Amino acid sequence: MQVNHEFPDALPDVLPDTFSGPIPRNELKNRLNRIFFPYADRQLQRISKKSRFAYYTNAETARRILANEEIWMRDTYDMNDAMEIEYGFDCLHTAFDDDALKSRFMAVLDDCAEGLAEEILQRFDSWSPHLKTHTFIACVSKHRSRENHHGRLSMWRAYGGSSGVALILNAEAMLKISSRALGAYSSPVGYMTAAQVRKELRAVVRNMEEARELLCSLGRERVRDNVLSMLHYAVLCIKHPGFHEEREWRIITNAQWPEVAVRTSAIETIRDIPQKVQKIKFRDDPQNGLYGLGLPQLLNRVIIGPTASPQSLKEEFVALLERAGVRHPGKKIVVSNIPLRCS
C-alpha cells in the first residue's frame, strides 16, 4: 500500500483568516504545532543555539559515520527493542478508551467536515502496520554541558560496548535535518505512562476545541493530515518512563517517501544481519534549499568513552575529521578516561 501522507508543514504561504486577518505561513505552522504537538513544541522551545545532541555508539560505527560523512537510519522493526512501537500504540489506544474524550475528539473534527473523524481513524488503522515496516529512525540524546568531558555513564553502558564513542552534534545544524525537502523530521521522545498520554491527548483536544474556527478554515485535507501526523508521532515517539535517562530525540523518515540527493536507501550488514537502511549525507543540497548540513557545521566534538585503546582511536579520528574539512580536529576530540570496565 502506498502511503502518500502530507505533513503539517505543507501549508500555503498565507491563509485567509476571517477573525484575525491573513496568517503568514510560519505563524500558521507555529500555531498548528502548539495545537497538535504541545509536548514537542514545549521541548523545542528549550533548544537554544548552545544546545547539543549526542549520538552514542561504538568506535566502528563512529568511524564509518565520520569516514562516509553520513548517518544511518534503521527500520523500526530492526531496532534494539521493536516493542517500543507497540508501547506507543497501546498507550494511544488506552487514551481513546476514554469514551468522553473520544467523543470530544470526534465532535470537533466533524464540526470541520462531516465524517472527518471516522475517516481519520480508519486511515490511521489502515496505515498502522506500515509504521512498523516502512519507518526508519536515527536516535540521538539531548546533551548536557556537564557531560562534555565524560559523557553519560548509562549511555556508555547501553550503547558503547567495548569501545564507546559519542558524537556531539550542534542542535541548530542537527534540526536542519528536519525538513520537507529532506523528507526527514525530528521529534523529542515523550517518556509517558498510558495515563500521561491520555492527559496529553486531552490537552490536544482542548486546543482543537479552542481553535475550532481556525481549523475549519483550513479545509478537510489540512486538518486530516495534521491529526494523522499527530497520531503517527505519538506512536513513534512515546517510550516507557523507565528509559527517561536517554533524553532521546528521533529523526524519522519513511522508505516510501521520495529520495533526495542527501537521503538515499541501501542494504547494509549490521551485526552480521543484512538490513535496509536510510542514509543521510552530511552535506549541503542547494537544489533542495538545504544548507549547513556539512560535518564541519554539525560536529561539536567527539568523546572517546570506555575503550582499551583511546589514544589510537583519537589519532584515527583526528585524521578522519581533517579529511572531512573540520578545522583544528585535535581540539574536537576528548578522551573521557571514564573508569568503566570494557568487555
N, C-alpha and C positions, 0 to 999 in steps of 0.2 A: 504493500500500500504506500503510495507516495504521500508524504506529509508536506503540504505547502503552507507552513504556518507563518503568518505575518507577525513580527514582533512589534511591541508598542512604540518603537521609535519610527515606525513607518507612518508618519503623520504629515499633513500638509503644512507648508511654511506658515500660513496664517489661517486660523479657524474663526469664522464669524461667531460671535457670542453676543446674543441679544441683550444679556443683562450686564455685561461689563466691557463691551467693545471687542475689537479683534484681539485674539490671543496669539502672540508670536510662537513659533514652533517650540523654542527652548522652554518658554514659560509653560506651555501646554504639557510638554513632556515631563517637566518637574511636577506639575500638578497631578498628572496621572501616576507618576511614581509614588507620590505621597498617598494617593488614594489606594492603589492596588499593591504597593510594595512598601508599606510603612516601616517594617523591620529593616529591610535592606536600605531604605532611604536614611534611616537613623544611623546605621553603621557607616554608610558612605559619607555622611556629614562629619564623621570623626576622622576621616582620612585627610591629611594635610600634605603639604609639599615635603615635609620631613618624614612622612610615613614610609615604611618599608614592608615588603613581604619576603618571607624566607621559603626557599624550596629545599627541603631536607631530602637527601638521597645518599647513595653510596658513591664511592670515588669513580667507579667505572661509568655510571650514568652521568655524573657531573662532567667527566672527561668528554663523553660523547656530546653533551649539550654544548660545551664550550668549543669543541673542535668543529662541530657542524653548525654552530650558531642557530640552534633550533630547540624547541621543547616538544615533547610528545604528549598527546592526549590519548588516554586509553578508554576503551569501551567500558561502560559501567558494569557490564556483565563480567568483565575480567578484573575488576578492581579487587583490592585487598579483601573487602567484605561486601559481596553483592547484596547482602541482606540490608545494607544501608538504604537502598532504594525502596525495598519492601517496607522498611520502617516509615519512610515518608508517606507511602500510600496508606498504611494502617492509620497513621495519625490524622491524615486528611479525611479518611472515611469515618473515623470516630467523631471528628468535628461535625461532619454532616449528619451524624446520627441524632444530633440535637434538632428535633423537629421544628421548634420555634425559630431557630437560627436559619435553618434551611428554607423555611417559608419566607422569611425576610429577604434572603438572598434571591429566591425565585421571583418575589414580587417586584423588587427594584429593577431587575433585568427585564421582566415582562412589561414594566411601565415604559421601558425604552423601545421595545419592539415585541410584538405578540409572539409567544412561543420561543423567545430567545433563550430563556433559562434552560429549557429542556434540550434545545439544540446544543448548547454548550456542554451540558452534562453527557449527552450522547457522544459528542465528538471526543470529549475527554476520555470516556470509557473505551472508545474505539482506538484512540491513539496511545493509550497507556502501555500496551505491550511494546510499542516502538521506543518508548523512553528507556526500556531496559536493553534494547538490542542495537539502537542506532545512535545513542547519546554517548559522546566522548567528553572526558573530563580531565583536566590537569588541576592538581591541588597545591595551594601554597598556604603559608601560615602568616598571620599578621605578626610582625616582628617588633619586639621592644628594644629600645636603645640599650637597656641594661644587659641585653643578650649579645651585644656587638662583639664581645671577645670570647665568650664561651658557648654561645648558642643555648639551646634548651634541652636539659637532660632527658626529659620524657620523649622528645622528638629524636634524639640520638638513639635511644633505646628502641624506638618503634621503627625507624627508617634507615638508620645509619649502617646497620650490620657491622662488619669487622673493619670498615673504612668509611666513616661518616663524613659527609661534606654538605655544607649549607650554602646555597647561592642566595645572597641577599639582594633583592631587586627593588629599585626605586618605584614607589607606588604610582607616582604620576605617569611614568612611562608604562608601567605594567597595565594600568587601567585603560591605556590607549588600545590595548588588545581587544577591549570590549567595544565592538562597533559592528554596525550592519555591513560595512564594506568588507570587513574581515570574516563576517559570519561566525563570530565567537563572542560570548558575553560573559562578564564576570559577576559574581554574586557572593555575598557572605553566607556562610553556613549558620543556620539557627539551631542551637542546641536546646531542644524543647521536649517536654513531655506531651502526651496527647492533650492534656488539659490546657497547656500553654498554647498549643496550636489552635485549639478551639477559641481561646481568648484572642489570638491574632486574627483569626477569621472573623470573629465578632467585630473587631476594630475595622477590618476591611469593609464589612457590610455596612457598618455605621458611616464610614467615609462615602460609600456609594450612595447611601440614602441622602446624605447632606449635599452631595454633588449631583443629584438626580438630573437637574436641568442641564448641566454641562454634559453629562453622559448621553442624555437623549439627543443633544445637538451633534454628537459625534457620528451618529448613524450606527446601524446594526453591526456592520462588519468590524468597525473600530472597537466597539465595546466588546464584542465577542472575542476578538484577538487579544485584547488586554486581559480579559478574565481568564482565557485559556493559558496565557503566559503566566499569570499569577498562580494558577493551579499547577502548571508544569514545574515552575521554580520551587513551589512548596514541596513537591515530591522529591526533586533533585537536591534540595539544599536544606533539608531537615535531618538532623542526626540526634542520636541519643545523648542526653546531657552528660553521660559518663565520658564523652570524648571532648569536653569543653576546653581542656588544656591545649588542644590542637589549634584553636583560634583560626579555623580554616576559612579560606575563600576559594571559590571554584571558578575555573574558566571552562565554559561549556560550549560545545558545538554539536552539530548533528551531521551524520555521514551523508544525509540526503540533501543537504544544502549545497549550492554550487561552490566549487573550489575557486580560490583566487590564487594569485602568484605566491603569496606568503603563507597560504594554508593548503596543504595537499594531503592526500591519503596514501598509505603504504602498508605493507605487511612486514613486520619486524619480529625477531625472535626475542622473547623476554622470559628469562628463567627457563630456557630450553623449550618454550612453547611459542609457535608462530601465532601472532596476533595482529589484528587490524589496528592501526593507529592513525591519528590525525597529527600532522606536523605543522607547527607554526614557526616560520623562519624569523629570526631576529634581524630584520632588515626593513628598510622603508619600501613602500609600494606607491609611488607618486600617482600612478594611473588610477588607483582607487582612493587617493587622498589620505594615505597612511604615512605619517612621518614620526620620527622619534622612537622607532622600534629597534634600532640597532643595539648591539651588545654594549658599546661604549656608553650609550644613554641609559640603558636598562640596568646594568650591573653596578651595584653599590660596593659590594665586597664579597669575598669568598672566605668562609670559615671552615678550616680543616678540623674536623672533630676527632673522636676516638679512632686511632689507627696506629699500626705498628711502625709506619714509615712516614711521618708527617713532612719531613724536610724534602724527601724525594718527590712527594706529591706537590709540595709548594713549587719546586723548581719546574715541574711539568706544567702546572697551571700558569705560572708566570710566562712560559713560552707560548701557551695557547692564547692567553689574553693579549700578548704582544702581537701575535699573528692576527688577532681579531681587531686590532687597531685601538685597544684600550691603553690610554696614557698612564705611565708610571705603574705598570702592572704589579710590581713588587709591593707597592703600598696598598694594593687592593686585597691582599691575602693575609689572613690572620690564622695563626696556629693556636688552637684553643688550649692544648695541653690538659684538657679535662681528664681527670684520673678515672676513666671508666674502662673496665676490662673489655678487651676486644676478643671475640671468639670466632 
